[in-house]
Structures are given as structure tokens and as C-alpha cells.
Amino acid sequence: MLAEVLLAGFGGQGILSTGMLLAYAAMAEGLNVAWIPSYGPEMRGGTANCGVTIADGPISSPLVVEPDTLIAMNQPSLDKFAPAVKPGGLIIYNASLINRPPQREDVRVLAVQANEIAERLGNVKVACNVMLGAYLAISGVTSLQRAVEALPKVLPPHRHNLIAVNKEALAAGARLAGAAAGGKAGDVPQGSG
């Protein structure tokens, strides 16, 4: 098993911490993991992305150049990274901030109103974990429970008050992905959204 995931968006959207959460959850499953962050000097409001590689064997390169999954939180990230997704891969995009969906016919696509879902939960900052919940439900690379258990490791102690809302965000994303696939989360239809 090899999963190469690229998460991308604006700085301040939680891209790096969500990537770290995925990495910790996969490590708890006994898998090998590489997490490589990248962000512009602007930090908040600038660009941020991270690559997470998960494998049941050795990882030959930690760089995610041709991801099998892209989680895009904004339009510039989708425009930049969607062409790199491997044919047969998956693009999950934040339909709250992206008004031009990917035009690829050779990948599966899932639109998630991540910001709206996060706002309903009471904190727009958990939008990225809504996306992660959807990815976990579709991919099965690790369980939602492992991600929930990893939250205290990823969030600093002064943010542990946000564990409950992050747990809700993960679950909401997983439910949405399951519903989009007609109850079979591993079967997201091509071009859905």
C-alpha cells in the first residue's frame, strides 16, 4: 500500500496541522509515514501545502510530486496542483472557496462545502479537518478513530479545548463522503460534487 496525499491552501487554514494529523493517525496504524511541509514567507494568507506519504513498506522518497490524492482548500491550490494528480486519483476540493471545479475526466472528484460545515460546527478553522474526514472515509488508509486519537498530539495543549469540534469536523466529512458515494465511501463517483 502506498498513498501520496497533497494538502494545499492558504496559510492559516490548518493545512500543515491537518497533514500532521493524517501522518500521526497512519503511524498509529503501524504504517511508515513522511510529512513534508511547504509554505510561503507570508504565512497567514500566503500559500501552504504539505505532502504526506503513507506506506506499508519503506518510503523511497518523501516528496509528493504526483499525488494520488489532492485536498485543495482554495482556487489557486486547485489550479496549481490538480494537473499533477495521477490518473485514477482523487481530488477533494473545498467548494466553499472554489468556484471552478477541476476539469479532469480521469480522476474521481468530490466537492465539499468545508467552510459552511465548519461554520455550522461553530469554528471555520476546522474546515480542513472536514476535508480530512472525507478523505479517510474514501481511502480507508487509516481509521477516523485513529485521527481522533491523534488530535491531542497535533494540537498544542492550549488548543485542547478544540478537540471536540475537530472530532465533529472529521465525522462530518466522513458522513458527507459516505453519502456522496451512496453509502459506499470507497466508491466516490467520477465527477461527483
FIKOLZA-1660 file (N, C-alpha, C; in steps of 0.1 Angstrom, whole numbers, plus 5000, padded with zeros to 4 digits):
% residues 193
   i   px   py   pz ch aa at
   1 5008 4988 5000  A  M  N
   1 5000 5000 5000  A  M CA
   1 5009 5012 5000  A  M  C
   2 5006 5022 4991  A  L  N
   2 5013 5034 4991  A  L CA
   2 5002 5045 4988  A  L  C
   3 5002 5055 4997  A  A  N
   3 4993 5067 4995  A  A CA
   3 5001 5079 4995  A  A  C
   4 5000 5087 4985  A  E  N
   4 5007 5100 4984  A  E CA
   4 4996 5111 4983  A  E  C
   5 4995 5119 4994  A  V  N
   5 4985 5129 4995  A  V CA
   5 4991 5143 4996  A  V  C
   6 4986 5152 4988  A  L  N
   6 4990 5166 4989  A  L CA
   6 4978 5174 4994  A  L  C
   7 4981 5182 5005  A  L  N
   7 4971 5191 5010  A  L CA
   7 4976 5205 5007  A  L  C
   8 4967 5214 5002  A  A  N
   8 4971 5227 4998  A  A CA
   8 4961 5237 5000  A  A  C
   9 4965 5249 5004  A  G  N
   9 4956 5261 5006  A  G CA
   9 4963 5273 5011  A  G  C
  10 4956 5282 5017  A  F  N
  10 4962 5294 5023  A  F CA
  10 4968 5291 5036  A  F  C
  11 4979 5298 5040  A  G  N
  11 4984 5297 5053  A  G CA
  11 4973 5302 5063  A  G  C
  12 4972 5295 5074  A  G  N
  12 4961 5298 5084  A  G CA
  12 4949 5289 5083  A  G  C
  13 4948 5281 5072  A  Q  N
  13 4936 5272 5070  A  Q CA
  13 4938 5259 5077  A  Q  C
  14 4950 5256 5083  A  G  N
  14 4952 5244 5090  A  G CA
  14 4958 5233 5081  A  G  C
  15 4963 5237 5070  A  I  N
  15 4969 5227 5061  A  I CA
  15 4979 5218 5067  A  I  C
  16 4989 5225 5074  A  L  N
  16 5001 5217 5079  A  L CA
  16 4996 5208 5091  A  L  C
  17 4988 5214 5100  A  S  N
  17 4984 5206 5111  A  S CA
  17 4975 5194 5107  A  S  C
  18 4967 5196 5096  A  T  N
  18 4958 5185 5091  A  T CA
  18 4967 5174 5085  A  T  C
  19 4977 5178 5078  A  G  N
  19 4987 5169 5072  A  G CA
  19 4994 5161 5083  A  G  C
  20 4997 5168 5094  A  M  N
  20 5004 5162 5105  A  M CA
  20 4994 5152 5112  A  M  C
  21 4981 5156 5113  A  L  N
  21 4971 5147 5119  A  L CA
  21 4970 5134 5111  A  L  C
  22 4970 5135 5098  A  L  N
  22 4970 5123 5089  A  L CA
  22 4982 5114 5092  A  L  C
  23 4993 5121 5093  A  A  N
  23 5006 5113 5095  A  A CA
  23 5006 5106 5108  A  A  C
  24 5001 5113 5119  A  Y  N
  24 5001 5106 5132  A  Y CA
  24 4991 5095 5132  A  Y  C
  25 4979 5097 5126  A  A  N
  25 4969 5086 5125  A  A CA
  25 4975 5074 5118  A  A  C
  26 4982 5076 5107  A  A  N
  26 4988 5065 5100  A  A CA
  26 4999 5058 5108  A  A  C
  27 5007 5066 5115  A  M  N
  27 5017 5060 5123  A  M CA
  27 5011 5051 5134  A  M  C
  28 5000 5055 5139  A  A  N
  28 4993 5047 5150  A  A CA
  28 4988 5034 5144  A  A  C
  29 4986 5033 5131  A  E  N
  29 4983 5020 5124  A  E CA
  29 4995 5012 5121  A  E  C
  30 5007 5017 5125  A  G  N
  30 5019 5009 5122  A  G CA
  30 5025 5011 5108  A  G  C
  31 5020 5021 5101  A  L  N
  31 5025 5024 5088  A  L CA
  31 5037 5033 5088  A  L  C
  32 5044 5033 5077  A  N  N
  32 5055 5042 5075  A  N CA
  32 5050 5055 5070  A  N  C
  33 5055 5066 5074  A  V  N
  33 5050 5080 5071  A  V CA
  33 5061 5090 5068  A  V  C
  34 5059 5098 5059  A  A  N
  34 5067 5110 5057  A  A CA
  34 5058 5122 5055  A  A  C
  35 5061 5133 5062  A  W  N
  35 5053 5145 5062  A  W CA
  35 5063 5157 5058  A  W  C
  36 5060 5163 5047  A  I  N
  36 5069 5174 5042  A  I CA
  36 5061 5187 5041  A  I  C
  37 5063 5197 5049  A  P  N
  37 5056 5210 5048  A  P CA
  37 5062 5219 5038  A  P  C
  38 5054 5228 5033  A  S  N
  38 5060 5239 5024  A  S CA
  38 5050 5251 5026  A  S  C
  39 5056 5263 5028  A  Y  N
  39 5048 5274 5030  A  Y CA
  39 5056 5287 5026  A  Y  C
  40 5048 5297 5021  A  G  N
  40 5055 5309 5017  A  G CA
  40 5058 5318 5029  A  G  C
  41 5066 5328 5027  A  P  N
  41 5071 5336 5038  A  P CA
  41 5059 5344 5044  A  P  C
  42 5048 5345 5037  A  E  N
  42 5037 5353 5042  A  E CA
  42 5030 5346 5053  A  E  C
  43 5031 5333 5055  A  M  N
  43 5024 5325 5064  A  M CA
  43 5009 5327 5063  A  M  C
  44 5002 5334 5072  A  R  N
  44 4987 5335 5071  A  R CA
  44 4984 5343 5059  A  R  C
  45 4976 5338 5051  A  G  N
  45 4972 5344 5038  A  G CA
  45 4981 5340 5026  A  G  C
  46 4993 5336 5029  A  G  N
  46 5001 5331 5018  A  G CA
  46 4998 5317 5015  A  G  C
  47 5006 5310 5007  A  T  N
  47 5003 5297 5003  A  T CA
  47 5009 5287 5013  A  T  C
  48 5003 5276 5015  A  A  N
  48 5008 5265 5023  A  A CA
  48 5004 5252 5017  A  A  C
  49 5013 5242 5017  A  N  N
  49 5009 5229 5013  A  N CA
  49 5018 5219 5021  A  N  C
  50 5014 5207 5021  A  C  N
  50 5023 5196 5027  A  C CA
  50 5019 5183 5020  A  C  C
  51 5030 5175 5018  A  G  N
  51 5028 5162 5013  A  G CA
  51 5029 5152 5024  A  G  C
  52 5020 5142 5023  A  V  N
  52 5020 5131 5033  A  V CA
  52 5021 5118 5025  A  V  C
  53 5032 5110 5027  A  T  N
  53 5033 5097 5021  A  T CA
  53 5031 5087 5032  A  T  C
  54 5023 5077 5028  A  I  N
  54 5019 5066 5038  A  I CA
  54 5022 5053 5031  A  I  C
  55 5029 5044 5037  A  A  N
  55 5032 5031 5030  A  A CA
  55 5033 5020 5041  A  A  C
  56 5030 5008 5036  A  D  N
  56 5032 4996 5045  A  D CA
  56 5046 4991 5043  A  D  C
  57 5054 4997 5035  A  G  N
  57 5068 4993 5033  A  G CA
  57 5077 5005 5034  A  G  C
  58 5090 5004 5030  A  P  N
  58 5099 5016 5030  A  P CA
  58 5094 5027 5021  A  P  C
  59 5096 5039 5024  A  I  N
  59 5093 5051 5016  A  I CA
  59 5106 5055 5009  A  I  C
  60 5106 5054 4996  A  S  N
  60 5118 5057 4989  A  S CA
  60 5121 5072 4987  A  S  C
  61 5110 5080 4987  A  S  N
  61 5111 5095 4986  A  S CA
  61 5100 5101 4993  A  S  C
  62 5103 5111 5002  A  P  N
  62 5092 5117 5010  A  P CA
  62 5085 5128 5002  A  P  C
  63 5090 5132 4990  A  L  N
  63 5084 5143 4982  A  L CA
  63 5072 5137 4975  A  L  C
  64 5061 5145 4976  A  V  N
  64 5049 5142 4968  A  V CA
  64 5048 5150 4956  A  V  C
  65 5053 5145 4945  A  V  N
  65 5053 5152 4932  A  V CA
  65 5041 5149 4924  A  V  C
  66 5037 5136 4923  A  E  N
  66 5025 5132 4916  A  E CA
  66 5016 5125 4926  A  E  C
  67 5008 5133 4933  A  P  N
  67 4999 5127 4944  A  P CA
  67 4988 5118 4938  A  P  C
  68 4984 5108 4946  A  D  N
  68 4972 5101 4941  A  D CA
  68 4960 5108 4947  A  D  C
  69 4962 5117 4957  A  T  N
  69 4951 5125 4962  A  T CA
  69 4955 5139 4964  A  T  C
  70 4946 5148 4960  A  L  N
  70 4948 5162 4963  A  L CA
  70 4937 5167 4971  A  L  C
  71 4940 5173 4983  A  I  N
  71 4930 5180 4991  A  I CA
  71 4932 5195 4989  A  I  C
  72 4924 5202 4982  A  A  N
  72 4926 5216 4978  A  A CA
  72 4916 5225 4986  A  A  C
  73 4921 5234 4993  A  M  N
  73 4913 5243 5001  A  M CA
  73 4909 5256 4995  A  M  C
  74 4916 5260 4984  A  N  N
  74 4913 5272 4977  A  N CA
  74 4916 5271 4962  A  N  C
  75 4911 5281 4954  A  Q  N
  75 4912 5280 4940  A  Q CA
  75 4926 5280 4935  A  Q  C
  76 4935 5289 4940  A  P  N
  76 4949 5288 4935  A  P CA
  76 4956 5275 4937  A  P  C
  77 4953 5268 4948  A  S  N
  77 4959 5255 4951  A  S CA
  77 4953 5244 4941  A  S  C
  78 4940 5245 4939  A  L  N
  78 4934 5235 4929  A  L CA
  78 4940 5237 4915  A  L  C
  79 4941 5250 4911  A  D  N
  79 4946 5253 4898  A  D CA
  79 4961 5248 4896  A  D  C
  80 4968 5250 4907  A  K  N
  80 4983 5247 4906  A  K CA
  80 4985 5232 4907  A  K  C
  81 4978 5225 4915  A  F  N
  81 4982 5211 4918  A  F CA
  81 4973 5200 4911  A  F  C
  82 4961 5204 4907  A  A  N
  82 4952 5194 4901  A  A CA
  82 4958 5187 4889  A  A  C
  83 4966 5194 4880  A  P  N
  83 4972 5187 4869  A  P CA
  83 4982 5176 4873  A  P  C
  84 4987 5177 4885  A  A  N
  84 4998 5167 4889  A  A CA
  84 4992 5154 4895  A  A  C
  85 4979 5154 4898  A  V  N
  85 4973 5142 4903  A  V CA
  85 4973 5130 4893  A  V  C
  86 4977 5119 4898  A  K  N
  86 4978 5107 4889  A  K CA
  86 4965 5103 4883  A  K  C
  87 4964 5099 4871  A  P  N
  87 4952 5094 4865  A  P CA
  87 4946 5083 4874  A  P  C
  88 4933 5083 4876  A  G  N
  88 4927 5074 4886  A  G CA
  88 4927 5078 4900  A  G  C
  89 4933 5090 4902  A  G  N
  89 4935 5095 4916  A  G CA
  89 4922 5102 4920  A  G  C
  90 4923 5110 4931  A  L  N
  90 4912 5116 4938  A  L CA
  90 4915 5131 4940  A  L  C
  91 4905 5140 4937  A  I  N
  91 4906 5154 4941  A  I CA
  91 4894 5157 4950  A  I  C
  92 4897 5161 4962  A  I  N
  92 4887 5166 4971  A  I CA
  92 4889 5181 4972  A  I  C
  93 4879 5189 4969  A  Y  N
  93 4881 5203 4969  A  Y CA
  93 4870 5210 4977  A  Y  C
  94 4875 5222 4983  A  N  N
  94 4866 5230 4992  A  N CA
  94 4857 5238 4983  A  N  C
  95 4845 5234 4981  A  A  N
  95 4835 5241 4972  A  A CA
  95 4831 5254 4978  A  A  C
  96 4834 5256 4991  A  S  N
  96 4831 5269 4997  A  S CA
  96 4839 5280 4991  A  S  C
  97 4851 5277 4987  A  L  N
  97 4860 5288 4982  A  L CA
  97 4865 5285 4968  A  L  C
  98 4860 5275 4962  A  I  N
  98 4865 5271 4948  A  I CA
  98 4852 5272 4939  A  I  C
  99 4853 5281 4930  A  N  N
  99 4841 5282 4921  A  N CA
  99 4843 5276 4907  A  N  C
 100 4856 5272 4904  A  R  N
 100 4859 5265 4892  A  R CA
 100 4864 5251 4895  A  R  C
 101 4855 5241 4894  A  P  N
 101 4859 5227 4898  A  P CA
 101 4870 5222 4888  A  P  C
 102 4877 5212 4892  A  P  N
 102 4887 5206 4883  A  P CA
 102 4880 5200 4870  A  P  C
 103 4886 5202 4859  A  Q  N
 103 4881 5197 4846  A  Q CA
 103 4886 5184 4841  A  Q  C
 104 4892 5177 4850  A  R  N
 104 4898 5164 4846  A  R CA
 104 4887 5153 4846  A  R  C
 105 4888 5144 4836  A  E  N
 105 4879 5133 4834  A  E CA
 105 4885 5120 4839  A  E  C
 106 4898 5120 4842  A  D  N
 106 4905 5108 4845  A  D CA
 106 4907 5106 4860  A  D  C
 107 4901 5114 4869  A  V  N
 107 4902 5113 4883  A  V CA
 107 4888 5113 4889  A  V  C
 108 4887 5109 4902  A  R  N
 108 4875 5110 4909  A  R CA
 108 4875 5124 4916  A  R  C
 109 4863 5130 4917  A  V  N
 109 4863 5143 4923  A  V CA
 109 4852 5144 4933  A  V  C
 110 4855 5150 4945  A  L  N
 110 4844 5152 4955  A  L CA
 110 4845 5167 4959  A  L  C
 111 4833 5174 4958  A  A  N
 111 4832 5188 4963  A  A CA
 111 4827 5187 4977  A  A  C
 112 4833 5195 4986  A  V  N
 112 4829 5195 5000  A  V CA
 112 4828 5210 5004  A  V  C
 113 4816 5213 5009  A  Q  N
 113 4813 5227 5014  A  Q CA
 113 4820 5228 5028  A  Q  C
 114 4833 5227 5028  A  A  N
 114 4840 5226 5041  A  A CA
 114 4838 5238 5050  A  A  C
 115 4839 5250 5045  A  N  N
 115 4837 5262 5053  A  N CA
 115 4823 5262 5059  A  N  C
 116 4813 5260 5051  A  E  N
 116 4799 5260 5056  A  E CA
 116 4797 5250 5067  A  E  C
 117 4802 5238 5065  A  I  N
 117 4801 5227 5075  A  I CA
 117 4808 5231 5088  A  I  C
 118 4820 5237 5086  A  A  N
 118 4828 5241 5098  A  A CA
 118 4821 5253 5105  A  A  C
 119 4815 5262 5098  A  E  N
 119 4808 5273 5104  A  E CA
 119 4796 5268 5112  A  E  C
 120 4789 5258 5107  A  R  N
 120 4778 5252 5114  A  R CA
 120 4782 5245 5127  A  R  C
 121 4795 5240 5127  A  L  N
 121 4800 5234 5139  A  L CA
 121 4805 5244 5149  A  L  C
 122 4806 5257 5144  A  G  N
 122 4810 5267 5153  A  G CA
 122 4824 5272 5152  A  G  C
 123 4832 5267 5142  A  N  N
 123 4846 5272 5141  A  N CA
 123 4851 5269 5127  A  N  C
 124 4852 5280 5119  A  V  N
 124 4856 5278 5105  A  V CA
 124 4870 5272 5104  A  V  C
 125 4878 5273 5114  A  K  N
 125 4892 5268 5114  A  K CA
 125 4893 5253 5113  A  K  C
 126 4881 5246 5115  A  V  N
 126 4882 5231 5114  A  V CA
 126 4878 5226 5100  A  V  C
 127 4877 5236 5090  A  A  N
 127 4873 5232 5077  A  A CA
 127 4882 5222 5071  A  A  C
 128 4895 5223 5073  A  C  N
 128 4905 5214 5067  A  C CA
 128 4903 5199 5073  A  C  C
 129 4898 5198 5085  A  N  N
 129 4896 5185 5091  A  N CA
 129 4883 5179 5086  A  N  C
 130 4873 5187 5081  A  V  N
 130 4862 5182 5074  A  V CA
 130 4867 5175 5062  A  V  C
 131 4876 5181 5055  A  M  N
 131 4882 5175 5042  A  M CA
 131 4889 5162 5046  A  M  C
 132 4897 5162 5057  A  L  N
 132 4904 5150 5060  A  L CA
 132 4894 5139 5064  A  L  C
 133 4883 5142 5071  A  G  N
 133 4874 5132 5074  A  G CA
 133 4868 5125 5061  A  G  C
 134 4865 5134 5051  A  A  N
 134 4861 5128 5038  A  A CA
 134 4871 5119 5032  A  A  C
 135 4884 5124 5032  A  Y  N
 135 4895 5116 5026  A  Y CA
 135 4896 5102 5033  A  Y  C
 136 4895 5102 5046  A  L  N
 136 4897 5090 5054  A  L CA
 136 4886 5080 5051  A  L  C
 137 4873 5085 5049  A  A  N
 137 4862 5077 5046  A  A CA
 137 4863 5071 5032  A  A  C
 138 4869 5078 5023  A  I  N
 138 4870 5073 5009  A  I CA
 138 4882 5064 5008  A  I  C
 139 4893 5068 5014  A  S  N
 139 4905 5060 5011  A  S CA
 139 4907 5048 5020  A  S  C
 140 4902 5049 5033  A  G  N
 140 4904 5038 5042  A  G CA
 140 4918 5036 5046  A  G  C
 141 4927 5046 5043  A  V  N
 141 4941 5045 5046  A  V CA
 141 4944 5043 5061  A  V  C
 142 4936 5049 5069  A  T  N
 142 4936 5048 5083  A  T CA
 142 4922 5051 5088  A  T  C
 143 4919 5047 5101  A  S  N
 143 4905 5049 5105  A  S CA
 143 4903 5063 5111  A  S  C
 144 4891 5067 5111  A  L  N
 144 4887 5080 5116  A  L CA
 144 4890 5080 5131  A  L  C
 145 4889 5069 5138  A  Q  N
 145 4892 5068 5152  A  Q CA
 145 4907 5071 5155  A  Q  C
 146 4916 5066 5146  A  R  N
 146 4930 5069 5148  A  R CA
 146 4932 5084 5147  A  R  C
 147 4926 5091 5138  A  A  N
 147 4927 5105 5136  A  A CA
 147 4922 5112 5149  A  A  C
 148 4911 5108 5154  A  V  N
 148 4906 5114 5166  A  V CA
 148 4915 5112 5178  A  V  C
 149 4921 5100 5179  A  E  N
 149 4931 5097 5190  A  E CA
 149 4943 5106 5188  A  E  C
 150 4947 5110 5176  A  A  N
 150 4959 5118 5173  A  A CA
 150 4957 5132 5176  A  A  C
 151 4945 5137 5177  A  L  N
 151 4943 5152 5179  A  L CA
 151 4950 5158 5191  A  L  C
 152 4951 5151 5203  A  P  N
 152 4959 5157 5214  A  P CA
 152 4974 5158 5211  A  P  C
 153 4979 5150 5202  A  K  N
 153 4993 5150 5198  A  K CA
 153 4996 5162 5189  A  K  C
 154 4986 5165 5180  A  V  N
 154 4988 5175 5170  A  V CA
 154 4985 5189 5175  A  V  C
 155 4974 5190 5183  A  L  N
 155 4970 5203 5188  A  L CA
 155 4978 5206 5200  A  L  C
 156 4984 5219 5201  A  P  N
 156 4991 5222 5213  A  P CA
 156 4982 5222 5226  A  P  C
 157 4987 5221 5237  A  P  N
 157 4979 5220 5250  A  P CA
 157 4969 5232 5251  A  P  C
 158 4973 5244 5247  A  H  N
 158 4964 5255 5249  A  H CA
 158 4953 5255 5238  A  H  C
 159 4953 5245 5229  A  R  N
 159 4942 5243 5219  A  R CA
 159 4934 5230 5221  A  R  C
 160 4937 5224 5232  A  H  N
 160 4929 5211 5235  A  H CA
 160 4914 5213 5237  A  H  C
 161 4910 5226 5240  A  N  N
 161 4896 5229 5240  A  N CA
 161 4889 5227 5227  A  N  C
 162 4897 5226 5216  A  L  N
 162 4892 5225 5203  A  L CA
 162 4891 5210 5198  A  L  C
 163 4895 5201 5207  A  I  N
 163 4895 5187 5203  A  I CA
 163 4881 5182 5199  A  I  C
 164 4871 5186 5207  A  A  N
 164 4857 5181 5204  A  A CA
 164 4852 5186 5191  A  A  C
 165 4854 5199 5187  A  V  N
 165 4849 5204 5174  A  V CA
 165 4857 5198 5163  A  V  C
 166 4870 5195 5165  A  N  N
 166 4878 5189 5154  A  N CA
 166 4873 5174 5152  A  N  C
 167 4869 5168 5163  A  K  N
 167 4863 5154 5162  A  K CA
 167 4850 5155 5154  A  K  C
 168 4842 5165 5157  A  E  N
 168 4829 5166 5149  A  E CA
 168 4832 5169 5134  A  E  C
 169 4842 5177 5132  A  A  N
 169 4846 5181 5118  A  A CA
 169 4850 5168 5110  A  A  C
 170 4858 5160 5116  A  L  N
 170 4863 5147 5110  A  L CA
 170 4850 5138 5107  A  L  C
 171 4842 5137 5116  A  A  N
 171 4830 5129 5115  A  A CA
 171 4820 5134 5104  A  A  C
 172 4819 5148 5103  A  A  N
 172 4810 5154 5093  A  A CA
 172 4815 5151 5079  A  A  C
 173 4828 5153 5077  A  G  N
 173 4834 5150 5064  A  G CA
 173 4833 5135 5060  A  G  C
 174 4834 5126 5070  A  A  N
 174 4833 5112 5067  A  A CA
 174 4818 5109 5063  A  A  C
 175 4809 5115 5070  A  R  N
 175 4795 5113 5066  A  R CA
 175 4792 5118 5052  A  R  C
 176 4797 5129 5049  A  L  N
 176 4794 5135 5036  A  L CA
 176 4800 5127 5025  A  L  C
 177 4812 5122 5027  A  A  N
 177 4818 5113 5017  A  A CA
 177 4810 5100 5015  A  A  C
 178 4805 5094 5026  A  G  N
 178 4797 5082 5025  A  G CA
 178 4784 5085 5018  A  G  C
 179 4778 5096 5020  A  A  N
 179 4766 5100 5014  A  A CA
 179 4768 5102 4999  A  A  C
 180 4779 5109 4995  A  A  N
 180 4782 5111 4981  A  A CA
 180 4784 5099 4973  A  A  C
 181 4789 5088 4980  A  A  N
 181 4791 5076 4973  A  A CA
 181 4779 5066 4975  A  A  C
 182 4768 5071 4979  A  G  N
 182 4756 5063 4981  A  G CA
 182 4758 5052 4992  A  G  C
 183 4766 5057 5002  A  G  N
 183 4768 5048 5013  A  G CA
 183 4780 5039 5012  A  G  C
 184 4787 5039 5000  A  K  N
 184 4799 5032 4999  A  K CA
 184 4810 5042 4997  A  K  C
 185 4817 5045 5009  A  A  N
 185 4826 5056 5009  A  A CA
 185 4839 5054 5000  A  A  C
 186 4842 5042 4997  A  G  N
 186 4853 5039 4988  A  G CA
 186 4850 5041 4973  A  G  C
 187 4838 5044 4970  A  D  N
 187 4833 5045 4956  A  D CA
 187 4828 5058 4952  A  D  C
 188 4836 5069 4954  A  V  N
 188 4831 5082 4950  A  V CA
 188 4830 5082 4935  A  V  C
 189 4819 5086 4930  A  P  N
 189 4817 5086 4915  A  P CA
 189 4826 5097 4909  A  P  C
 190 4831 5094 4897  A  Q  N
 190 4839 5103 4890  A  Q CA
 190 4831 5116 4887  A  Q  C
 191 4836 5127 4889  A  G  N
 191 4829 5140 4886  A  G CA
 191 4818 5143 4896  A  G  C
 192 4818 5136 4908  A  S  N
 192 4807 5139 4917  A  S CA
 192 4810 5153 4924  A  S  C
 193 4799 5158 4930  A  G  N
 193 4801 5171 4937  A  G CA
 193 4789 5179 4935  A  G  C
% end
